[in-house]
Amino acid sequence: MPKGSMKHRKNKIKRQHSIIKGLGSFLETYISPLAFVESIIPGEINVGKKPGENLKVRYKYSTVSGAKLIARSGTSVQEVFVVTSDPEGLKGVIEDSQRD
């Protein structure tokens, strides 16, 4: 890994890319404490024109190693990949966290 690289992990979250507003706290509060979650890998941000305010996180689908999530804040969108042994348990946690 090159010196000065942003690649590191904190609370199971890989810090390679920036994270949209509110997503870091969401992941640290709801996802990283789960025993069945091994790793959280946020993807690149697709930046929109409006600043983000209301974070929405949605379970997209299961993958071979876990699950893919989509986070939206304003018009910015970010994929999040979660390595987990229990994608359905993760889906339930995300759905519960998004209820008002």
Secondary structure, DSSP 8 states (H G I E B T S, - for coil): --TT----EETTEE-SS---TTHHHHIIIIITT-TTEEEEEEEEEE--SS---SEEEEEEEE-SSEEEEEEEETTEEEEEEEEES-HHHHHHHHHHHT--
